[in-house]
Amino acid sequence: MSSSAQSVPVTVSEVIRGRWASGQRSDGHRLVLVIEGGGSRGVYSSGMVQALDELGLGGIFDAVYGTSAGAINGAWLLCGRAATGMRSWTDPAIMRRAIDPRRALRGRPIFDLHYLIHQVYDGIEPMDFPAILANPTSLHPIATDIKTGQSVDLRPHIVDKTTLMTALRASAGLPLLAGPPVALGGGSFFDGGLTETVPIRSAVRAGATHALVLRTRRTDELRPPAPLLHRVVGGGYMRAIAPGAYRAWSRRPGQQAIEDRFLADLGDRVLQIHPPAAAPPVDSAARDTDLLARALDLGRTAVHALLGSTVQPA
């Protein structure tokens, strides 16, 4: 982080405690919430976000950075409907429609993000988009530019409800599995996880001094290699239509180690919350609502266990 931030002798927990107690953010720090992506694995951070809301911590952050499901979960926190928004994970009808591997047999995307964001979040389980736009805490969905292969903060392109919904789709737009690139602000984008599954580097570049980071894998859980079919078919698809994104995708095997080292180097200015040691792995395309309900509760419990003693809810 910046040299001025390096001179600040306070931990993330201390910043959180001070802001919660005072109800103010005028402490000279820039505290951000960073939420890891991961498709259905984002159910863990959904539970964590719900717990932050329950602890009265939804308004203490200067900004929220999220990739893919992390961006969506950040949006739920900022719209003030974190608890109700998480019900989609345990609704079998919604999950079967949102994620359907059989669609691949018909040449259609497995993930139906348009249904999720434009029907579920704008009708069945409504997200308060105007509240997000008006919130003094800014939302920063991270996506991957298909031409340059660089991570892009889509915040500057969000000017109204339509562009906000589009940004959430772009951040979560897995190549091939979720359809073609998403156009926004003159560019085209794929899932931000191609470049930053944990968008801490984007947050630091923008001036973050402290970060609470919500993770969707256990501390001992490594990203598995992509299946051979995915590497062959997905790689060929991206080489043809998105060469920059393909370069980013080809570097993904080493991405987790890079992000973990970056986080470790930040020391006490980062506080990470992982699913607990006994938490089951959740595949990015999981739709078993019993498994998802368990993961949601484990994520919620993890935040209460770590931060419950830091603040006392009103």
C-alpha positions in Angstrom: 0.0 0.0 0.0 1.1 3.6 -0.1 3.8 5.0 2.1 1.3 7.0 4.1 -0.7 3.9 4.7 2.4 2.0 5.9 2.8 4.5 8.7 -0.6 3.8 10.1 -0.2 1.6 13.2 -3.7 0.2 13.3 -5.1 -3.2 12.3 -8.3 -3.9 10.3 -10.1 -5.0 13.5 -9.2 -1.7 15.1 -10.5 0.3 12.2 -13.7 -1.7 12.1 -14.2 -1.4 15.9 -13.6 2.4 15.8 -16.0 3.0 12.9 -18.7 0.8 14.3 -18.5 2.6 17.7 -18.4 6.1 16.2 -20.7 5.6 13.3 -18.3 7.7 11.3 -15.7 7.0 8.5 -13.7 10.2 9.1 -10.6 8.4 10.6 -8.2 9.1 7.7 -8.2 5.5 6.5 -9.7 3.9 3.4 -11.3 0.7 4.6 -12.6 -1.6 1.8 -14.5 -4.8 1.7 -13.0 -7.3 -0.9 -15.1 -10.3 -1.9 -13.7 -13.3 -3.7 -15.6 -14.7 -6.7 -16.1 -18.4 -7.6 -19.6 -19.0 -9.1 -21.6 -21.1 -6.7 -18.7 -21.2 -4.3 -19.7 -17.6 -3.6 -22.4 -18.9 -1.4 -19.8 -18.8 1.4 -19.3 -15.1 1.0 -23.1 -14.7 0.8 -23.4 -16.0 4.3 -20.5 -13.8 5.3 -22.1 -10.7 3.9 -25.3 -11.5 5.7 -23.4 -11.7 8.9 -21.8 -8.3 8.3 -25.3 -6.9 7.9 -26.5 -8.6 11.1 -23.6 -7.1 13.0 -24.4 -3.6 11.8 -21.2 -3.4 9.7 -22.8 -2.7 6.3 -22.0 1.0 6.4 -18.5 1.1 7.7 -16.7 0.5 4.4 -15.5 3.2 2.0 -15.8 0.9 -1.0 -16.7 -2.7 -1.9 -14.7 -4.6 -4.5 -16.0 -7.9 -5.8 -15.4 -10.3 -8.6 -18.2 -12.4 -10.1 -20.4 -13.7 -7.3 -18.4 -11.5 -5.0 -19.6 -8.4 -6.9 -23.2 -9.6 -6.6 -22.9 -10.3 -2.9 -21.4 -6.8 -2.4 -24.4 -5.4 -4.2 -26.8 -7.2 -1.9 -24.9 -5.7 1.1 -25.1 -2.2 -0.2 -28.8 -2.4 -1.1 -29.7 -3.2 2.5 -31.3 -6.6 1.6 -28.5 -9.0 2.4 -30.7 -11.5 4.3 -33.5 -11.7 1.8 -31.2 -11.6 -1.2 -29.4 -14.8 0.0 -32.7 -16.9 -0.2 -32.0 -17.5 -3.9 -29.2 -19.9 -3.1 -31.7 -22.3 -1.3 -34.6 -22.0 -3.8 -34.4 -25.2 -6.0 -36.4 -23.7 -8.8 -34.2 -20.7 -9.1 -31.0 -22.7 -8.9 -32.2 -25.2 -11.5 -33.0 -22.4 -13.9 -29.8 -20.3 -13.2 -27.4 -23.3 -13.6 -28.4 -26.1 -15.9 -25.6 -28.2 -17.4 -28.0 -29.8 -19.9 -28.1 -26.5 -21.8 -24.6 -27.2 -23.0 -26.0 -30.1 -25.0 -28.0 -27.6 -27.0 -25.2 -25.2 -27.4 -26.5 -22.8 -24.8 -24.7 -21.3 -21.7 -24.9 -23.4 -18.5 -25.2 -20.2 -16.4 -28.2 -18.0 -17.2 -27.0 -14.7 -15.8 -29.7 -12.7 -17.6 -32.4 -14.7 -15.8 -30.6 -14.3 -12.5 -30.0 -10.6 -12.6 -32.8 -9.3 -14.8 -35.6 -11.6 -13.5 -34.7 -12.9 -10.1 -32.9 -9.8 -8.9 -35.4 -7.5 -10.5 -38.6 -9.3 -9.6 -38.6 -12.6 -7.7 -36.1 -11.5 -5.0 -35.7 -7.8 -5.9 -32.4 -6.1 -5.4 -32.8 -2.4 -4.6 -30.7 -1.0 -7.4 -31.4 2.7 -6.7 -30.2 2.2 -3.1 -26.9 0.8 -4.4 -26.4 3.8 -6.8 -27.2 6.2 -3.9 -25.1 4.5 -1.3 -22.0 6.5 -0.2 -20.1 3.3 -0.2 -19.1 2.7 -3.8 -19.5 -0.7 -5.5 -16.6 -1.8 -7.8 -17.4 -4.9 -9.9 -14.2 -6.3 -11.4 -14.2 -7.8 -15.0 -11.6 -8.8 -17.6 -11.2 -6.8 -20.8 -11.3 -9.3 -23.6 -8.8 -7.3 -25.8 -6.1 -6.4 -23.2 -6.6 -9.3 -20.8 -6.3 -6.8 -17.9 -8.6 -6.5 -14.9 -11.0 -3.5 -15.1 -12.9 -1.8 -12.4 -16.3 -1.2 -14.0 -17.3 1.5 -11.5 -16.8 4.4 -13.9 -19.3 2.8 -16.3 -22.1 2.5 -13.7 -24.4 5.5 -14.1 -27.9 4.0 -13.7 -29.8 0.8 -13.0 -29.2 -0.6 -16.5 -25.5 -0.2 -16.4 -25.3 -1.5 -12.9 -27.1 -4.7 -13.9 -24.9 -5.0 -16.9 -21.7 -4.5 -14.8 -22.8 -7.4 -12.5 -23.3 -9.6 -15.5 -20.0 -8.7 -17.0 -18.1 -9.4 -13.7 -19.7 -12.9 -13.6 -19.6 -13.7 -17.3 -17.6 -16.9 -17.4 -16.3 -17.5 -21.0 -18.4 -20.0 -22.9 -20.2 -21.2 -19.7 -22.2 -17.9 -19.4 -22.3 -16.9 -23.0 -20.5 -14.2 -25.1 -18.6 -11.2 -23.7 -20.7 -8.5 -22.1 -20.5 -5.1 -23.7 -20.3 -2.0 -21.4 -18.9 1.5 -21.8 -17.4 0.8 -25.2 -15.6 -2.3 -24.1 -16.3 -6.0 -23.9 -15.7 -8.1 -20.8 -15.6 -11.6 -19.3 -15.5 -12.7 -15.7 -13.2 -10.8 -13.5 -11.9 -14.1 -12.1 -9.7 -14.6 -15.2 -7.5 -11.9 -13.8 -8.4 -11.3 -10.1 -10.4 -13.8 -8.2 -9.7 -11.8 -5.1 -9.6 -8.2 -6.3 -7.3 -6.9 -3.6 -4.8 -5.5 -6.1 -7.5 -3.3 -7.7 -8.5 -2.0 -4.3 -4.9 -1.2 -3.3 -4.2 0.6 -6.6 -7.2 2.8 -5.9 -5.9 3.8 -2.5 -7.2 1.2 0.1 -5.3 1.3 3.4 -7.1 -1.5 5.1 -9.2 -4.4 3.7 -11.6 -7.0 5.1 -11.4 -9.9 2.6 -14.1 -12.5 2.3 -12.7 -15.8 0.8 -14.7 -18.7 -0.7 -12.1 -21.4 -0.2 -10.7 -22.9 3.0 -7.1 -21.9 3.9 -5.9 -25.4 2.9 -8.0 -25.5 -0.3 -6.3 -25.0 -3.6 -7.9 -24.3 -7.0 -8.1 -27.6 -8.9 -6.9 -27.6 -12.5 -9.5 -27.0 -15.2 -10.9 -30.2 -16.8 -9.2 -31.2 -20.1 -12.4 -30.6 -22.1 -12.7 -27.1 -20.6 -9.1 -26.3 -21.4 -9.4 -27.5 -25.0 -12.8 -26.1 -25.9 -12.7 -23.0 -23.7 -9.1 -22.2 -24.8 -10.0 -22.5 -28.5 -13.1 -20.3 -28.0 -11.2 -17.6 -26.3 -8.2 -17.6 -28.7 -10.7 -17.0 -31.5 -12.8 -14.2 -30.0 -10.9 -12.8 -27.0 -7.1 -13.1 -27.3 -6.5 -10.9 -24.3 -8.8 -12.8 -22.1 -7.2 -16.0 -23.4 -3.8 -14.8 -22.2 -5.2 -14.1 -18.8 -7.0 -17.4 -18.7 -3.8 -19.3 -19.5 -2.1 -17.7 -16.5 -4.9 -18.7 -14.1 -3.1 -21.8 -12.6 -0.6 -19.5 -10.8 -3.2 -16.8 -9.9 -4.1 -18.0 -6.4 -0.4 -18.1 -5.3 0.1 -14.5 -6.6 -3.0 -13.2 -4.7 -2.1 -15.1 -1.5 1.4 -13.6 -1.5 0.1 -10.1 -2.2 -2.3 -10.4 0.7 0.3 -11.8 3.0 2.6 -8.9 2.2 0.0 -6.4 3.4 0.3 -7.8 7.0 -2.1 -6.4 9.6 -3.8 -4.1 7.1 -5.7 -7.1 5.7 -8.0 -9.4 7.7 -9.2 -12.5 5.8 -12.2 -14.6 6.6 -12.2 -18.1 5.1 -14.7 -20.9 5.4 -13.9 -23.1 8.4 -11.7 -26.2 8.2 -14.6 -28.6 8.1 -16.4 -26.7 5.3 -17.2 -28.8 2.3 -15.8 -27.8 -1.1 -18.4 -26.2 -3.4 -18.0 -26.5 -7.1 -18.5 -23.3 -9.1 -21.5 -24.8 -10.8 -23.1 -26.5 -7.7 -26.8 -26.2 -7.4 -27.5 -28.8 -4.6 -29.6 -26.5 -2.3 -28.9 -28.6 0.8 -25.1 -28.2 0.2 -25.6 -24.5 -0.6 -27.7 -23.9 2.5 -25.0 -25.5 4.7 -22.3 -23.4 3.1 -24.3 -20.3 3.5 -24.7 -20.9 7.2 -21.0 -21.8 7.6 -20.0 -18.5 6.0 -22.4 -16.6 8.2 -21.0 -18.4 11.3 -17.4 -17.7 10.4 -17.9 -13.9 10.4 -19.8 -14.0 13.7 -17.1 -16.0 15.2 -14.3 -13.7 14.1 -16.0 -10.3 14.4 -18.7 -10.9 17.0 -16.3 -10.0 19.8 -15.0 -7.0 17.9 -18.3 -5.2 17.9 -21.5 -5.5 19.9 -24.6 -5.3 17.8 -27.2 -2.8 18.8 
